[in-house]
Amino acid sequence: MELFGTSGIRGPVQSEVTPSLAVRLGRAAAEDGTEFVVGRDGRETASALAAALAAGLQSGGADVSRLGRLTTPALAYASRGRRGVMVTASHNPPADNGLKFFVDGTEYDRTAEHQIESRIETGLSPTGWDRWGTETRSDVIERYRTAVVEYVRDELGGCNGVHVAVDCGNGTSSLVTPQVLRELGANVTTLNASIDGHFPGRGSKPTAETLGDLRGFVAEGAFDLGIGHDGDGDRIVVTDTDGDVVHEDTVLAIIARHYTETSDASDPVVVTTPNASGRIDEHVEAVGGRTERVRLGGLHEGIAAIEREHDSAIVFAAEPWKHLHPQFGHWIDATVSAGIVAALLADRGLAELRSPIRERPYRKDSVSCPDELKSQVMSALETRLPEAFPHADLETEHGVRLTRADGSWTLVRPSGTEPYIRIYAESEAVDEMIDRVIDVVEESIDDAA
């Protein structure tokens, strides 16, 4: 039984993520601990699923604290010293929902997720009626906001005078990011700041296309910065004063450089994923740090493995649009990122922050591939792609990644959630590179079929 994807459980509520599944997941998760916090985003189905989940947890003997609507980072914050479950489908369409599990502020790893799946598959004995757990209700939002403000102030001192437009996307970030930025001294204007599970303002996933209103608003106004979030507040997209989206890897590089150059560690490490740009490595190495790459969706597991194997300090970890700030907490947190970016901009300005970064053209694409053919196709690509790019170095730990001496690279990996082969490339001749890769991938799929 496979219920968990690369980021918890997600799917349509009418056929997959149903209340009955939530009860079973809660009952299975109750075997892990006796105290849980449960939160939810603003989706129409979130309240019922949270209630079903809580029922399952309580029937397994766990005490549950219901936190109501909040962001996923705030739920993770509340799960410190205990366990937590967030009812959210993140940036998925309104008809979807999902669940994400935490322990002591960290997402469940694959081993813990597989244990829940195994318990559901094999079944669990009923808990005695006199050993069911209790339910209470509490609010963590104010404590979380205060903690973020204090952290950013300690790091950078605030963002006095910065004019920011924040598009909350009708999600729960409207409860935290605007308030945090104002407390830090920014002048904040919000868009789509009413929580609505239909996402009437724009699609929940923040992209250059869905953030059209924000981009136009920033370009026409006197703003230094635009910020867009997804439905549960763990993703961040940044625009410049002209309303142009700043590439996600440039944002990552800017934050990574700050943490690296201010660290007193002898071996500061930034953890990122195989699809991330070489500009991050260059920017981090320039101030005495280094990068390590882990599988997409595996930041937490990768951090734990690196900390076990090396005497290194992990100062920052991120995959595109999703940032983890280890000194604050071991969860992905877009509100902290918003505060850090705004404070850095207040100190140095976005143009100065971007100027040392070499921004080569970057492109992503996908090729349809049936799930049952993915393994065979990827095996073939380990030979065929090096033949197509004979002067590139080959890595196969996280897909097939080829890196040339000039810093250009391409990565090919199977999607963990959809019937696609994902392709990424960064090069001065990026279209030529990625088109050649697509040809090789399509040939391999045809042969496998």
C-alpha positions in Angstrom: 0.0 0.0 0.0 1.4 3.4 -1.0 -0.4 6.4 0.3 2.4 8.9 0.8 4.0 10.9 -2.0 7.0 13.2 -2.0 5.2 15.6 0.4 2.7 13.8 2.6 -0.7 12.5 1.2 -2.6 14.5 -1.4 -5.5 13.7 -3.7 -9.2 14.3 -4.6 -11.4 14.2 -1.5 -14.2 12.4 -3.2 -12.2 9.4 -4.2 -8.9 9.3 -2.3 -8.4 11.6 0.7 -11.7 10.8 2.3 -12.9 11.1 5.9 -12.8 7.3 6.3 -9.1 7.4 5.2 -8.4 10.2 7.6 -9.9 8.2 10.5 -7.7 5.2 9.6 -4.6 7.4 9.3 -5.2 8.9 12.6 -5.7 5.5 14.3 -2.5 4.3 12.7 -0.5 7.4 13.6 -1.6 7.2 17.3 0.8 4.2 17.6 3.6 6.7 17.3 2.9 9.0 20.3 0.4 10.1 22.9 0.2 13.8 22.1 -0.7 15.4 18.7 -1.5 18.9 17.4 -3.8 19.1 14.4 -4.2 22.0 12.1 -5.9 22.8 8.8 -5.7 25.2 5.9 -8.7 27.1 4.5 -10.0 24.4 2.1 -13.7 23.7 2.2 -13.1 20.1 3.2 -10.4 20.7 5.7 -12.6 21.0 8.8 -14.3 17.7 8.2 -11.1 15.9 7.5 -9.4 17.4 10.6 -12.3 16.1 12.7 -12.1 12.7 11.2 -8.3 12.6 11.7 -8.7 13.7 15.4 -11.3 11.0 15.9 -8.9 8.4 14.6 -6.0 9.7 16.8 -8.2 9.8 19.9 -9.6 6.3 19.3 -6.0 5.1 19.3 -5.3 6.7 22.7 -3.7 10.0 21.7 -4.6 13.3 23.2 -5.3 15.9 20.4 -5.0 19.7 20.5 -7.0 21.3 17.7 -5.3 24.4 16.4 -7.9 25.5 13.7 -6.8 27.3 10.6 -3.1 28.2 10.2 -0.1 27.7 7.9 1.8 24.5 7.7 4.9 26.2 9.1 2.9 27.3 12.1 1.7 23.8 12.6 5.2 22.5 12.4 6.2 25.1 15.0 3.5 23.8 17.3 4.6 20.2 16.9 7.9 20.8 18.7 8.2 18.3 21.6 5.3 16.3 20.3 3.7 15.2 17.0 1.5 17.1 14.6 -0.7 16.6 11.5 -1.6 19.3 9.0 -4.7 18.9 6.8 -3.7 20.6 3.6 -3.2 19.9 -0.1 -0.7 22.8 -0.3 -1.0 24.3 -3.8 -3.3 21.6 -5.3 -6.7 22.5 -6.8 -9.6 23.2 -4.5 -11.2 19.7 -4.9 -8.0 18.1 -3.4 -6.9 17.8 0.2 -4.2 15.9 2.0 -2.3 15.3 5.3 1.2 15.9 6.3 2.7 14.4 9.5 5.3 16.0 11.8 7.4 15.0 14.8 9.2 17.6 16.9 9.0 20.1 14.0 10.2 17.8 11.3 8.2 16.1 8.6 7.9 12.3 8.9 10.6 10.5 6.9 9.8 7.6 4.5 10.4 5.0 7.3 7.7 6.6 9.5 5.3 7.0 6.6 5.8 3.4 5.6 5.0 2.3 9.1 1.7 4.1 9.0 0.9 2.4 5.6 1.8 -1.0 7.0 -0.4 -0.6 10.0 -3.4 0.4 7.9 -2.8 -2.5 5.6 -2.5 -5.1 8.3 -5.1 -3.6 10.7 -4.9 -2.5 14.3 -6.7 -3.8 17.4 -9.3 -1.6 18.9 -8.3 0.6 21.9 -10.2 0.1 25.1 -13.0 2.6 25.6 -11.4 3.9 28.8 -8.1 4.6 27.1 -9.2 6.9 24.3 -7.6 10.3 24.1 -8.9 13.7 24.9 -9.5 16.8 22.7 -8.6 20.4 23.5 -8.5 23.6 21.4 -5.7 26.1 21.4 -4.2 28.9 19.2 -0.6 29.1 18.3 -0.6 31.8 15.7 0.4 34.7 18.0 3.3 32.8 19.5 4.5 31.7 16.1 4.4 35.2 14.7 6.3 36.6 17.7 8.9 33.8 17.3 9.5 34.7 13.6 9.8 38.4 14.3 12.3 37.8 17.0 14.3 35.5 14.8 14.5 37.9 11.9 15.4 40.8 14.1 18.2 38.8 15.7 19.5 37.9 12.2 19.2 41.2 10.4 17.5 43.8 12.6 14.2 44.2 10.6 13.1 45.8 7.4 12.2 49.4 8.2 10.8 51.4 5.3 10.6 48.5 2.8 7.3 48.6 0.7 6.0 45.1 0.2 3.0 43.7 -1.7 2.0 40.3 -0.4 -0.4 38.0 -2.4 -1.7 35.4 0.1 -3.6 33.6 -2.6 -6.7 33.3 -0.4 -4.6 31.0 1.8 -3.7 30.9 5.5 -0.5 32.9 5.0 -2.9 35.9 5.4 -2.8 35.2 9.1 1.0 35.5 9.5 3.2 37.0 6.7 1.6 40.5 6.5 1.6 40.8 10.3 5.2 39.7 10.7 6.4 42.1 8.0 4.6 45.0 9.5 6.0 44.2 13.0 9.5 44.2 11.4 8.9 47.7 10.1 7.8 47.1 6.5 4.9 48.9 4.8 2.7 46.1 3.6 -0.2 46.0 1.1 -2.0 42.7 0.7 -3.8 41.0 -2.2 -6.2 38.0 -1.9 -5.8 38.1 1.9 -9.3 36.6 2.7 -9.2 32.9 3.4 -11.3 31.1 0.8 -11.1 27.4 -0.1 -12.4 28.1 -3.6 -9.2 30.2 -4.3 -11.2 32.9 -6.2 -8.4 35.3 -6.5 -6.0 33.1 -8.3 -4.8 29.5 -8.5 -3.3 28.3 -5.2 0.1 27.5 -6.8 2.1 30.7 -7.0 3.7 30.9 -10.5 4.6 33.7 -12.9 1.2 33.2 -14.6 -1.0 33.0 -11.5 0.7 36.0 -9.9 -0.2 38.2 -12.8 -2.2 40.6 -10.6 0.5 40.9 -8.0 3.2 41.5 -10.7 1.1 44.2 -12.3 0.3 45.8 -9.0 3.9 45.9 -8.0 5.0 47.3 -11.3 2.5 50.1 -11.2 3.0 51.0 -7.6 5.9 52.2 -5.4 6.9 48.8 -4.1 10.4 47.4 -3.4 9.3 43.8 -3.4 6.4 41.5 -4.2 5.8 38.2 -2.3 3.4 35.4 -3.3 2.4 32.4 -1.2 0.5 29.1 -1.8 -2.5 27.9 0.0 -0.8 26.7 3.2 2.0 29.2 3.4 5.1 27.1 2.8 6.0 28.3 -0.6 7.4 31.8 -1.5 7.7 33.5 -4.9 9.5 36.9 -5.0 9.1 39.7 -7.6 11.4 42.7 -8.1 10.2 46.3 -8.2 9.2 45.9 -11.9 6.9 43.0 -11.1 9.3 40.4 -12.7 9.6 37.1 -10.9 13.1 36.7 -9.4 14.3 33.2 -10.4 13.8 30.8 -7.5 17.4 29.7 -7.5 18.6 33.3 -7.3 16.4 33.8 -4.2 17.8 30.6 -2.8 21.4 31.7 -3.5 20.8 35.1 -1.9 19.5 33.6 1.4 22.2 30.8 1.3 25.0 33.4 1.0 23.7 35.3 4.0 23.6 32.3 6.2 27.0 31.1 5.0 28.9 34.3 5.4 27.4 35.0 8.8 28.0 31.5 10.1 31.0 30.9 12.5 31.1 27.2 11.5 34.3 25.8 10.1 32.4 23.9 7.4 29.1 25.7 6.6 26.9 23.6 4.4 23.8 24.5 2.3 21.6 21.6 1.3 19.6 21.7 -1.9 18.2 19.4 -4.5 19.6 18.0 -7.9 17.3 20.3 -9.9 18.8 23.5 -8.3 21.1 25.8 -10.2 24.8 25.9 -10.1 24.6 29.6 -9.3 23.9 28.4 -5.7 27.1 26.5 -5.5 29.1 29.4 -6.9 27.5 32.0 -4.6 28.0 29.8 -1.5 31.6 28.8 -2.4 32.5 32.5 -2.8 32.0 33.0 0.9 33.6 29.8 2.1 30.8 27.4 2.2 29.8 24.3 0.1 26.6 22.6 -1.1 25.3 19.1 -0.7 22.4 17.8 -2.9 19.7 15.4 -1.7 16.6 13.9 -3.4 13.7 16.2 -4.3 11.3 16.1 -1.4 13.9 14.7 0.9 15.4 17.7 2.6 14.8 16.5 6.1 16.2 13.0 5.5 19.2 14.5 3.6 19.9 16.9 6.5 19.8 14.1 9.0 22.1 11.9 6.9 24.7 14.7 6.3 24.7 15.5 10.0 25.3 11.9 10.9 28.1 11.4 8.3 30.0 14.7 8.5 31.1 17.1 11.2 29.4 20.0 9.3 26.9 22.7 10.2 23.9 23.0 7.9 23.2 26.7 7.7 20.3 26.6 5.2 18.4 24.0 3.2 16.0 24.5 0.3 14.4 23.3 -2.9 12.9 25.8 -5.3 10.4 28.0 -3.6 10.6 26.0 -0.3 13.1 27.0 2.3 14.2 25.5 5.6 16.0 27.7 8.2 17.7 25.3 10.6 18.5 28.0 13.3 14.7 28.7 13.5 13.3 25.2 13.0 13.6 22.1 10.9 10.6 22.7 8.7 9.9 24.6 5.5 8.9 28.1 6.3 7.9 30.8 3.7 7.1 33.4 6.4 10.6 33.3 7.7 11.9 33.5 4.2 9.7 36.6 3.6 11.1 38.3 6.6 14.7 37.4 5.7 14.4 38.5 2.1 12.7 41.8 3.1 15.3 42.5 5.7 18.2 41.7 3.3 16.6 44.0 0.8 16.3 46.8 3.4 20.0 46.5 4.2 21.5 46.2 0.7 18.8 46.5 -2.0 17.8 43.8 -4.4 20.0 44.9 -7.3 23.1 44.7 -5.1 22.1 41.3 -3.7 21.6 39.9 -7.3 24.7 41.5 -8.9 27.3 38.8 -8.0 25.0 36.0 -9.2 25.6 34.5 -12.6 22.1 33.9 -13.9 22.4 31.5 -16.9 19.2 30.7 -18.8 17.2 27.9 -17.0 14.4 25.8 -18.4 12.2 22.9 -17.2 10.1 20.5 -19.3 8.3 17.2 -19.0 7.7 14.2 -21.2 4.7 11.9 -20.7 5.8 8.4 -19.6 3.6 5.6 -18.1 4.6 4.8 -14.5 5.3 1.2 -15.4 8.0 2.3 -17.9 9.8 4.8 -15.8 12.4 2.4 -14.3 13.3 0.9 -17.7 13.5 4.3 -19.3 15.8 5.8 -16.6 18.1 2.8 -16.8 18.4 3.3 -20.6 19.1 7.0 -20.1 22.1 6.3 -17.9 23.8 5.1 -21.1 22.1 7.2 -23.8 22.4 10.6 -22.3 26.2 10.4 -21.7 26.5 9.3 -25.3 24.6 12.4 -26.4 26.8 14.7 -24.2 30.1 12.9 -24.2 32.2 15.6 -22.5 29.9 15.9 -19.4 30.4 14.4 -16.0 27.7 11.9 -15.0 25.9 11.5 -11.7 23.1 9.0 -11.1 22.2 9.3 -7.4 19.1 11.4 -8.0 18.2 10.7 -11.6 20.6 11.3 -14.5 22.5 14.5 -14.1 25.2 15.7 -16.6 27.5 18.6 -15.8 29.8 20.3 -18.3 33.1 22.0 -17.6 31.5 25.4 -18.4 29.0 24.9 -15.5 26.0 24.1 -17.8 24.0 21.0 -16.7 20.9 18.9 -17.3 19.0 16.6 -14.9 16.4 14.0 -15.9 14.3 12.3 -13.2 11.0 10.4 -13.0 8.2 12.3 -11.3 7.2 10.8 -8.0 3.5 11.8 -8.4 2.6 12.0 -12.1 3.2 10.0 -15.3 6.1 12.2 -16.5 9.8 12.3 -16.9 11.0 15.7 -15.6 13.8 17.5 -17.4 15.8 20.5 -16.1 18.7 22.3 -17.8 20.8 25.4 -17.3 23.0 26.6 -20.1 23.7 29.6 -22.3 22.3 27.4 -25.0 19.5 26.0 -22.8 16.9 25.4 -25.6 19.4 23.4 -27.7 20.4 21.3 -24.6 16.9 20.5 -23.4 15.6 19.8 -26.9 18.3 17.3 -27.4 17.5 15.7 -24.0 13.8 15.5 -24.9 14.7 13.6 -28.1 16.7 11.1 -26.2 14.0 10.6 -23.6 11.3 10.2 -26.2 13.4 7.6 -28.0 14.0 5.7 -24.8 10.2 5.7 -24.0 9.4 4.5 -27.5 11.9 1.6 -27.2 10.6 0.7 -23.7 7.0 0.6 -25.0 
